[in-house]
Amino acid sequence: MTTEQLNVILNVNGASTYTNGINSARLSTVAFAAAIGVAAKKMLDFTMSCVKAASDLEEVENVVGVVFGNMQTQMDSWAKSAAKNFGLSETLAKKYAGLYGAMSSSFGFASDDAYEMSTTLAGLAGDVASFYNITSDEAYAKLKSVFSGETETLKDIGVVMTQAALDQYALAEGYGKTTKEMTQQEKVALRYKFVLDQLQQASGDYVRTADSWANMARTSKLELESLTAEIGMSLMPTAKYVLSTIVAGAKSVLIVINRVAKGVNAFAMAWKDASQMTKIFMGLSFSLPVVALGMRAVTIAQIGFHAIQAILIPQTIAFGTVLKAAFGRTGLIAG
């Protein structure tokens, strides 16, 4: 092998190694960028889930604040322990209690009585869900029968609340009258006591079975949800600021678009009614800024092209030298 042939091989191998190095670096950069993108997407999803959880909690707290007024502190304390005692997240506990409380108030119960009824029924919803292996939303819906008087939904959890059963219960408990003689508030109070008595076996089931795998997993999940809501509460001011900024920006863009649309419409109407000579001048007044913008774009493109040349030409010359040595005239042209 001659010295010239050896130099050609070395040059080709060097160019190949250089190219492989560039490709490897590009792949590494792409992989790193993809990993960063995935991590950023996960972080954004987590942030949005925290904000949503906080928003849901904020909404139910509005209801609780209106319904229970100065008993807000007691409600907060009760709801925070609901995950451990009833298998309910703070948000769900306040949602159920708030709605039960609103119904209690609508029947004329005092605040203290409404609070007692609503928290008892909300907690019972968690226990019934655990005892009968149904969702807490299903249990909550069934227990609303205390206020509505419906009977069919309660049969699914072993409570037969017929009119005859209620009348018999009222006389046995010393009410001294049947449901026909009762006010609406008295009927609700009777149904409330009747349902609690009928569901004694389910009451407290979540705590009794707290060591079961299902309830341990549920408690852990609920505590995590509460933590997510707390994080969301911390992020809420920033989220509200960002949202208001986006809305303001969107409004500004719409204003600009509206003005542009009006301008285009005015131009079109003027064009329609203009003489031929006027159209020529209008066309020039419109086209000249466009041409100027196009020339600026060309200038920017030229600057970018020269910058790319400054990077690529040295590499092209080196590669051309290899081709020149290997293929003679073809390499000369390429160089």
C-alpha positions as CSV (number, residue, x, y, z in Angstrom):
1,M,0.0,0.0,0.0
2,T,1.4,3.4,-1.0
3,T,1.7,6.4,1.3
4,E,-0.9,8.3,-0.8
5,Q,-3.4,5.4,-0.5
6,L,-2.8,5.3,3.3
7,N,-3.4,9.0,3.6
8,V,-6.7,8.7,1.7
9,I,-7.9,5.9,4.0
10,L,-6.9,7.9,7.1
11,N,-8.7,11.0,5.8
12,V,-11.9,9.0,5.0
13,N,-11.8,7.3,8.4
14,G,-11.3,10.6,10.1
15,A,-14.3,12.1,8.2
16,S,-16.4,9.1,9.1
17,T,-15.5,9.4,12.8
18,Y,-16.2,13.1,12.7
19,T,-19.6,12.5,11.1
20,N,-20.5,9.7,13.5
21,G,-19.6,12.0,16.4
22,I,-21.9,14.7,15.1
23,N,-24.8,12.2,14.7
24,S,-24.2,10.8,18.1
25,A,-24.2,14.3,19.6
26,R,-27.4,15.1,17.8
27,L,-29.1,11.9,19.0
28,S,-28.0,12.6,22.6
29,T,-29.4,16.2,22.3
30,V,-32.7,15.0,20.9
31,A,-33.0,12.3,23.6
32,F,-32.2,14.8,26.3
33,A,-34.7,17.3,24.9
34,A,-37.4,14.6,24.7
35,A,-36.7,13.6,28.3
36,I,-37.0,17.2,29.4
37,G,-40.3,17.5,27.4
38,V,-41.8,14.4,29.1
39,A,-40.7,15.7,32.5
40,A,-42.2,19.1,31.9
41,K,-45.5,17.5,30.7
42,K,-45.7,15.4,33.8
43,M,-44.9,18.4,36.0
44,L,-47.6,20.5,34.2
45,D,-50.1,17.7,34.6
46,F,-49.4,17.4,38.3
47,T,-49.6,21.2,38.8
48,M,-53.0,21.3,37.0
49,S,-54.3,18.4,39.0
50,C,-53.3,20.2,42.2
51,V,-55.0,23.4,41.1
52,K,-58.2,21.5,40.1
53,A,-58.3,19.7,43.5
54,A,-57.9,23.1,45.2
55,S,-60.6,24.6,43.0
56,D,-63.0,21.8,43.9
57,L,-62.3,22.3,47.6
58,E,-62.7,26.0,47.3
59,E,-66.1,25.6,45.7
60,V,-67.5,23.3,48.4
61,E,-66.1,25.6,51.1
62,N,-68.2,28.4,49.6
63,V,-71.3,26.2,50.2
64,V,-70.1,25.3,53.7
65,G,-69.4,28.9,54.6
66,V,-72.9,30.0,53.6
67,V,-74.7,27.0,55.2
68,F,-72.9,26.8,58.5
69,G,-71.6,30.3,58.9
70,N,-69.7,30.7,62.2
71,M,-69.3,26.9,62.5
72,Q,-66.7,26.9,59.7
73,T,-63.9,26.0,62.1
74,Q,-65.7,23.0,63.4
75,M,-66.5,21.8,59.9
76,D,-62.8,22.2,58.9
77,S,-61.7,20.1,61.8
78,W,-64.3,17.4,61.1
79,A,-63.6,17.2,57.4
80,K,-59.8,16.9,57.8
81,S,-60.3,13.7,59.9
82,A,-63.0,12.3,57.5
83,A,-60.4,10.3,55.5
84,K,-59.4,8.3,58.6
85,N,-62.8,8.1,60.2
86,F,-65.1,7.6,57.2
87,G,-63.0,7.0,54.1
88,L,-63.9,10.5,52.6
89,S,-61.6,13.1,51.3
90,E,-61.9,16.6,52.8
91,T,-63.5,17.8,49.6
92,L,-66.1,15.0,49.6
93,A,-66.8,15.3,53.3
94,K,-67.5,19.0,52.9
95,K,-69.5,18.5,49.7
96,Y,-71.8,15.9,51.3
97,A,-72.2,17.8,54.6
98,G,-72.7,21.1,52.8
99,L,-75.5,19.7,50.7
100,Y,-77.2,17.8,53.6
101,G,-76.8,21.0,55.6
102,A,-78.5,23.1,52.9
103,M,-81.4,20.6,52.8
104,S,-81.7,20.7,56.6
105,S,-81.8,24.4,56.7
106,S,-84.5,24.5,54.0
107,F,-86.7,22.5,56.4
108,G,-86.1,25.1,59.2
109,F,-83.6,23.3,61.4
110,A,-81.4,25.5,63.5
111,S,-77.7,25.8,62.6
112,D,-76.5,23.5,65.4
113,D,-79.1,20.8,64.5
114,A,-78.3,21.2,60.8
115,Y,-74.6,20.7,61.5
116,E,-75.2,17.6,63.6
117,M,-77.5,16.0,61.0
118,S,-75.3,16.8,58.0
119,T,-72.0,15.6,59.5
120,T,-73.7,12.5,60.8
121,L,-75.2,11.6,57.5
122,A,-72.0,12.5,55.6
123,G,-70.0,10.2,57.8
124,L,-72.7,7.5,57.5
125,A,-72.3,7.7,53.7
126,G,-68.7,6.7,54.1
127,D,-69.5,3.8,56.4
128,V,-72.4,2.6,54.2
129,A,-70.0,2.7,51.2
130,S,-67.5,0.6,53.1
131,F,-70.1,-1.8,54.5
132,Y,-72.0,-2.5,51.3
133,N,-69.0,-2.1,49.0
134,I,-70.5,0.7,47.0
135,T,-69.2,4.2,46.1
136,S,-69.6,7.0,48.6
137,D,-71.5,9.0,45.9
138,E,-74.0,6.1,45.7
139,A,-74.4,6.0,49.5
140,Y,-74.7,9.8,49.7
141,A,-77.5,9.7,47.0
142,K,-79.4,7.0,48.9
143,L,-79.2,8.8,52.2
144,K,-80.8,11.9,50.7
145,S,-84.0,10.0,51.1
146,V,-84.0,11.3,54.7
147,F,-85.0,14.6,53.2
148,S,-86.9,13.6,50.1
149,G,-88.9,10.7,51.6
150,E,-88.1,8.3,48.7
151,T,-88.1,4.7,49.8
152,E,-86.8,2.6,46.9
153,T,-83.2,3.7,47.0
154,L,-82.9,2.8,50.7
155,K,-83.9,-0.8,50.0
156,D,-80.6,-1.4,48.4
157,I,-78.9,-0.9,51.7
158,G,-81.4,-2.9,53.8
159,V,-83.7,0.0,54.9
160,V,-87.4,-0.4,54.3
161,M,-88.8,3.0,55.0
162,T,-92.5,2.6,54.2
163,Q,-95.2,4.8,55.5
164,A,-96.5,2.0,57.8
165,A,-93.0,1.4,59.1
166,L,-92.5,5.1,59.9
167,D,-95.8,5.3,61.7
168,Q,-95.1,2.3,63.8
169,Y,-91.7,3.6,64.6
170,A,-93.1,7.0,65.6
171,L,-95.6,5.5,68.0
172,A,-93.0,3.1,69.5
173,E,-90.5,6.0,70.1
174,G,-93.1,8.1,71.9
175,Y,-93.8,10.7,69.2
176,G,-97.5,10.4,70.1
177,K,-98.7,10.8,66.5
178,T,-98.3,9.4,63.0
179,T,-96.8,11.0,60.0
180,K,-100.1,12.3,58.8
181,E,-100.2,14.7,61.7
182,M,-96.6,15.8,61.5
183,T,-95.1,18.9,59.9
184,Q,-92.5,18.5,57.1
185,Q,-89.7,19.2,59.6
186,E,-91.0,16.6,62.0
187,K,-91.2,14.1,59.2
188,V,-87.5,14.7,58.3
189,A,-86.5,14.4,61.9
190,L,-88.4,11.1,62.1
191,R,-86.9,9.7,58.9
192,Y,-83.4,10.8,60.1
193,K,-83.7,8.9,63.4
194,F,-85.3,5.9,61.7
195,V,-82.5,5.6,59.1
196,L,-79.8,5.9,61.7
197,D,-81.4,3.1,63.8
198,Q,-81.8,0.9,60.7
199,L,-78.1,1.3,59.7
200,Q,-76.5,0.7,63.1
201,Q,-74.6,-2.3,61.7
202,A,-73.0,-0.2,59.0
203,S,-72.2,2.8,61.3
204,G,-68.5,2.9,62.1
205,D,-67.6,0.2,59.6
206,Y,-64.8,2.1,58.0
207,V,-62.9,2.4,61.4
208,R,-63.7,-1.2,62.3
209,T,-62.2,-2.4,59.0
210,A,-59.4,0.1,58.8
211,D,-56.7,-2.6,58.9
212,S,-58.1,-4.3,55.8
213,W,-56.0,-3.8,52.6
214,A,-58.8,-2.1,50.7
215,N,-59.4,0.5,53.4
216,M,-55.7,1.1,54.1
217,A,-55.2,1.7,50.4
218,R,-58.2,4.0,50.3
219,T,-57.0,6.0,53.3
220,S,-53.6,6.5,51.8
221,K,-55.2,7.6,48.5
222,L,-57.4,10.1,50.3
223,E,-54.6,11.5,52.3
224,L,-52.6,12.0,49.1
225,E,-55.7,13.8,47.5
226,S,-55.8,16.1,50.5
227,L,-52.1,16.9,50.1
228,T,-52.7,17.6,46.4
229,A,-55.4,20.0,47.3
230,E,-53.2,21.7,49.9
231,I,-50.4,22.1,47.3
232,G,-53.1,23.5,44.8
233,M,-54.2,26.0,47.4
234,S,-50.6,27.3,47.5
235,L,-50.5,27.5,43.7
236,M,-53.9,29.0,43.3
237,P,-52.8,32.7,43.5
238,T,-50.3,32.1,40.8
239,A,-52.7,30.1,38.7
240,K,-55.3,32.9,38.9
241,Y,-52.7,35.5,37.9
242,V,-51.6,33.5,34.9
243,L,-55.2,32.9,33.9
244,S,-56.1,36.5,34.2
245,T,-53.0,37.5,32.2
246,I,-54.0,35.0,29.4
247,V,-57.6,36.3,29.3
248,A,-56.3,39.9,29.2
249,G,-53.9,39.0,26.4
250,A,-56.7,37.2,24.4
251,K,-58.9,40.3,24.8
252,S,-56.1,42.5,23.4
253,V,-55.6,40.2,20.5
254,L,-59.3,40.1,19.7
255,I,-59.4,43.9,19.8
256,V,-56.5,44.1,17.3
257,I,-58.1,41.5,15.1
258,N,-61.4,43.4,15.2
259,R,-59.6,46.6,14.2
260,V,-57.8,44.9,11.4
261,A,-61.1,43.4,10.2
262,K,-62.7,46.8,10.2
263,G,-59.7,48.2,8.3
264,V,-59.9,45.5,5.7
265,N,-63.6,46.0,5.3
266,A,-63.2,49.7,4.9
267,F,-60.4,49.2,2.3
268,A,-62.6,46.7,0.4
269,M,-65.6,49.2,0.4
270,A,-63.3,52.0,-0.7
271,W,-61.8,49.8,-3.5
272,K,-65.2,48.9,-4.7
273,D,-66.3,52.5,-5.1
274,A,-62.9,54.0,-6.3
275,S,-61.9,55.0,-9.8
276,Q,-59.3,53.2,-11.8
277,M,-56.6,55.8,-11.0
278,T,-57.5,55.7,-7.3
279,K,-57.2,51.9,-7.3
280,I,-53.7,52.2,-8.7
281,F,-52.6,54.5,-5.9
282,M,-54.4,52.4,-3.3
283,G,-52.7,49.3,-4.7
284,L,-49.3,51.0,-4.4
285,S,-50.0,52.2,-0.9
286,F,-50.8,48.7,0.1
287,S,-48.1,46.9,-1.8
288,L,-45.1,49.1,-0.9
289,P,-45.2,48.1,2.8
290,V,-45.5,44.5,1.8
291,V,-42.5,44.8,-0.6
292,A,-40.5,46.5,2.2
293,L,-41.5,43.7,4.6
294,G,-40.4,41.1,2.0
295,M,-37.1,42.9,1.5
296,R,-36.5,42.8,5.2
297,A,-37.3,39.1,5.2
298,V,-34.8,38.5,2.4
299,T,-32.1,40.5,4.3
300,I,-32.7,38.4,7.4
301,A,-32.5,35.2,5.3
302,Q,-29.2,36.3,3.8
303,I,-27.7,37.0,7.2
304,G,-28.8,33.5,8.3
305,F,-27.5,32.0,5.2
306,H,-24.1,33.6,5.7
307,A,-24.0,32.4,9.3
308,I,-24.7,28.9,8.2
309,Q,-22.0,29.1,5.5
310,A,-19.5,30.2,8.2
311,I,-20.2,27.0,10.0
312,L,-20.5,24.6,7.1
313,I,-17.9,25.8,4.6
314,P,-14.8,24.6,6.6
315,Q,-16.4,21.2,7.0
316,T,-17.3,21.1,3.3
317,I,-13.7,21.9,2.3
318,A,-12.3,19.2,4.5
319,F,-14.7,16.7,3.1
320,G,-14.0,17.9,-0.5
321,T,-10.3,17.3,0.1
322,V,-11.0,13.6,0.9
323,L,-13.1,13.3,-2.2
324,K,-10.4,14.9,-4.3
325,A,-7.8,12.4,-3.1
326,A,-10.2,9.5,-3.6
327,F,-11.9,10.3,-6.9
328,G,-9.6,12.7,-8.7
329,R,-11.6,15.2,-10.9
330,T,-14.9,14.5,-9.1
331,G,-13.2,15.3,-5.8
332,L,-11.7,18.5,-7.3
333,I,-15.1,19.7,-8.4
334,A,-16.6,19.0,-4.9
335,G,-13.7,20.8,-3.2
